[in-house]
Amino acid sequence: MSKQKIGLLLVNHGSHSVTWRQALLDLETRVRDAILAEGIVQEIKTAFMEYTEPSIATRMKEFDQAGFTDVIIVPIFLTISPHSFDDIPTILGQKDDPQIIASLQQEKIERYPAQAKTHIAPLLDFSNTLPKNVLRRSQALSQQPEKEGLVLIGYGDETYDKEWGELFNVVAEHVKQNIGISEHNHGWCGHIAHYNPAETTKAIQSALENKEVALVVPVLVAYDEMFQGNIIRRGIEGVENFDARVRYTPDAILPDSDIENWVVRISNEYAREIALN
């Protein structure tokens, strides 16, 4: 049997936004030295699932051409979605659902069953870093918790609406217990909302029925001008007296040292297990 050669591919959703994509490339830069220092993973790359290159197929071709026997796939996704459950495994050749394959072809997403064996790691919600992340950002906005309601704005998928709702509840409860805010709800800036600012407005107005101020926190992986700068912002501006009643920072989950540590830890755990087998 030939000697193992293990690579790591950080996979994210992708975006038209250069700012968004750079945040994911920066994540690769921040984890690179700590992962390579273990001496098991020999190369780290980043792939964008859609919208732009380098795609998953492009990166996997590069790994194959370089003779890698195994590639660890670390999805930088918050929780389960058709992308993580169906699309990525199908792109990699782990699944062969004709309907999913046809959908990928329609979206011009290349499928490439790699020669290297692929190992898909858990999603970010498995890491339990998100509650701490949102707590930190909520604390920066909060002034009088008893008068505030927390509004989490995400980019979800209606197929897994239940799972997204459960994730938001876990995150919000952590914030409430540590700050003292008593109420929360969530809304959508995309996918479920079909990029409709009115959904953000509605979520904020619901919070303001019982509270004087709404703290709006984007639960989005990285900053995208369309989402934080346009859709969420316009949704806030749709609220009466928003300057006084809404607090918002157009930030994102990244950068976050806890997530960087999670990526390092899960990558090295998978690499050690592969090396032993």
C-alpha positions in Angstrom: 0.0 0.0 0.0 1.3 3.5 -0.9 2.2 5.9 1.8 -0.7 8.2 2.9 -0.7 11.8 1.9 -3.3 13.8 3.7 -4.8 17.1 2.6 -7.3 19.5 4.2 -10.0 21.4 2.3 -12.0 24.2 4.1 -15.3 24.4 2.2 -17.7 27.3 2.5 -20.9 28.5 0.8 -19.3 31.1 -1.5 -20.4 34.6 -2.3 -20.2 37.2 -5.0 -18.7 39.5 -2.3 -14.9 39.8 -2.4 -15.0 40.9 1.3 -16.9 37.7 2.2 -14.5 35.5 0.3 -11.5 37.2 1.9 -12.8 36.4 5.4 -12.7 32.7 4.5 -9.3 32.9 3.0 -8.1 34.7 6.1 -9.5 31.8 8.2 -7.3 29.4 6.2 -4.3 31.7 6.8 -4.9 31.8 10.6 -5.2 28.0 11.0 -2.5 26.9 8.5 0.6 26.9 10.8 -1.1 25.2 13.7 -2.4 22.4 11.5 0.7 21.9 9.5 2.8 21.9 12.7 1.3 18.5 13.6 3.2 17.0 10.6 0.3 14.9 9.3 -1.7 17.2 7.0 0.6 18.2 4.2 -1.5 20.8 2.4 -4.5 23.1 3.2 -6.8 24.7 0.6 -10.1 26.7 0.6 -13.0 26.0 -1.8 -16.2 27.9 -2.5 -19.2 25.7 -3.1 -20.8 28.1 -5.6 -20.6 31.5 -7.3 -16.8 31.6 -7.7 -13.5 29.7 -8.1 -11.7 27.9 -6.7 -14.6 25.4 -6.5 -14.6 22.1 -4.6 -14.1 20.2 -7.9 -11.1 22.5 -8.8 -9.5 21.9 -5.5 -10.1 18.2 -5.5 -8.5 17.9 -8.9 -5.5 19.7 -7.5 -5.2 17.2 -4.6 -5.5 14.3 -7.0 -2.9 15.6 -9.4 -0.5 16.0 -6.4 -1.1 12.4 -5.3 -3.0 12.9 -2.1 -4.6 9.7 -0.8 -7.0 11.3 1.7 -8.6 14.8 2.0 -10.4 16.0 5.1 -13.3 18.3 4.2 -14.1 20.8 7.0 -17.4 22.6 6.1 -17.6 26.2 7.4 -21.4 26.0 7.6 -23.4 26.9 10.7 -25.8 23.9 10.7 -27.4 21.3 8.5 -28.8 22.4 5.1 -29.2 20.9 1.7 -25.7 22.2 0.9 -24.1 20.3 3.7 -26.3 17.2 3.7 -26.7 16.7 -0.1 -24.7 19.1 -2.3 -21.2 18.7 -0.9 -21.3 14.9 -0.6 -22.7 14.7 -4.2 -20.0 17.1 -5.5 -17.4 14.8 -3.9 -19.0 11.6 -5.3 -20.2 10.3 -1.9 -23.8 10.5 -3.0 -25.4 9.7 -6.4 -28.9 11.1 -6.2 -29.9 11.9 -9.8 -32.1 14.8 -8.7 -29.3 16.4 -6.7 -26.9 15.9 -9.6 -29.3 17.5 -12.0 -29.8 20.4 -9.7 -26.0 21.0 -9.4 -25.7 20.8 -13.2 -28.4 23.4 -13.5 -26.5 25.7 -11.2 -23.3 25.0 -13.1 -21.6 23.5 -10.1 -19.2 20.8 -11.2 -19.3 17.4 -9.7 -15.9 15.6 -9.3 -15.7 12.2 -7.7 -12.2 12.4 -6.5 -9.6 9.6 -6.5 -8.6 10.6 -3.0 -10.7 9.3 -0.2 -12.8 12.2 1.3 -13.7 12.5 5.0 -16.3 15.1 5.9 -16.0 16.7 9.4 -18.9 18.0 11.4 -20.5 21.4 11.0 -19.8 24.5 13.1 -22.8 23.9 15.4 -21.1 20.8 16.6 -18.3 22.9 18.0 -20.5 24.9 20.4 -18.6 28.1 19.5 -21.6 30.0 18.1 -23.3 30.7 21.5 -20.1 32.4 22.8 -19.7 34.3 19.6 -23.2 35.8 19.6 -22.9 36.5 23.3 -19.8 38.5 22.8 -21.4 40.6 20.0 -24.6 41.0 22.0 -22.7 42.3 25.0 -21.1 44.9 22.8 -24.6 46.2 21.9 -26.4 45.8 25.2 -26.9 48.8 27.7 -30.0 48.0 29.7 -30.8 44.3 29.3 -34.2 44.5 31.0 -35.4 46.8 28.3 -33.9 44.9 25.4 -35.0 42.1 23.1 -32.5 40.0 21.1 -33.1 39.6 17.3 -31.0 37.1 15.5 -31.0 37.4 11.7 -29.8 34.5 9.6 -29.7 33.1 6.1 -31.5 29.8 6.5 -33.1 27.1 4.4 -36.8 26.3 4.6 -36.0 22.5 4.2 -34.4 22.6 7.6 -36.4 25.4 9.3 -36.9 23.3 12.4 -33.1 22.7 12.8 -32.3 26.4 12.3 -34.9 27.4 14.8 -33.5 25.0 17.4 -30.0 26.4 16.8 -31.2 30.0 17.2 -33.0 29.1 20.5 -29.8 27.5 21.9 -27.8 30.6 21.0 -30.3 33.0 22.3 -30.8 31.2 25.6 -27.1 31.4 26.2 -27.1 35.1 25.6 -30.2 35.6 27.8 -28.7 33.7 30.7 -25.4 35.7 30.6 -26.8 39.1 29.9 -30.2 39.1 31.5 -32.3 39.7 28.3 -35.6 38.0 28.7 -36.9 37.8 25.2 -35.7 36.8 21.8 -36.8 36.0 18.3 -35.2 35.5 14.9 -35.7 36.5 11.3 -34.2 35.9 7.8 -32.3 38.1 5.4 -32.0 35.5 2.7 -33.0 32.1 1.3 -36.1 31.6 3.4 -36.9 35.3 3.1 -35.8 35.4 -0.5 -33.7 38.4 0.2 -36.6 40.4 1.6 -35.8 43.3 4.0 -39.4 43.2 5.3 -38.7 39.9 7.1 -36.0 41.6 9.2 -38.4 44.5 9.8 -41.1 42.1 11.0 -38.7 40.3 13.4 -37.6 43.6 14.9 -41.1 44.9 15.3 -42.1 41.7 17.1 -39.3 42.2 19.6 -40.4 45.9 20.1 -43.9 44.9 21.1 -42.7 44.1 24.6 -39.3 45.8 24.7 -38.0 49.4 24.2 -34.9 48.4 22.2 -34.0 45.6 19.8 -30.5 44.3 19.6 -30.0 43.0 16.0 -27.2 40.4 15.6 -26.4 38.9 12.1 -25.8 35.2 12.5 -23.9 35.0 9.2 -20.5 33.5 8.7 -18.8 36.5 7.1 -19.6 40.1 6.1 -21.4 40.5 2.8 -22.3 44.0 1.5 -25.7 42.7 0.2 -26.8 41.1 3.5 -25.4 43.1 6.4 -25.0 46.3 4.4 -28.2 46.3 2.4 -30.9 43.8 3.3 -30.6 43.9 7.1 -29.9 47.6 7.1 -33.0 48.3 5.0 -35.0 46.1 7.3 -33.9 48.1 10.2 -34.8 51.4 8.5 -38.3 50.0 8.0 -38.8 50.2 11.7 -40.4 53.4 13.1 -38.0 55.5 15.1 -35.2 52.9 14.4 -32.4 55.3 15.3 -33.5 55.2 18.9 -35.0 51.7 19.1 -32.6 49.5 17.2 -28.9 48.8 17.9 -27.0 47.0 15.2 -23.4 46.4 14.1 -23.0 45.1 10.6 -20.6 42.4 11.7 -20.3 38.6 11.3 -19.3 35.4 13.0 -15.8 35.6 11.5 -13.2 36.4 12.6 -13.4 34.4 15.8 -10.4 32.7 17.5 -12.7 30.0 19.0 -13.8 28.9 15.5 -10.1 29.0 14.4 -9.3 26.7 17.3 -12.2 24.4 16.4 -11.0 24.1 12.8 -7.5 23.3 14.1 -8.8 20.7 16.6 -11.2 18.9 14.3 -8.7 18.8 11.4 -6.0 17.4 13.6 -8.3 14.8 15.1 -9.4 13.5 11.7 -5.8 13.6 10.4 -4.6 11.5 13.4 -7.4 8.9 12.9 -6.7 8.6 9.2 -3.0 8.2 9.8 -3.6 5.3 12.2 -5.8 3.4 9.7 
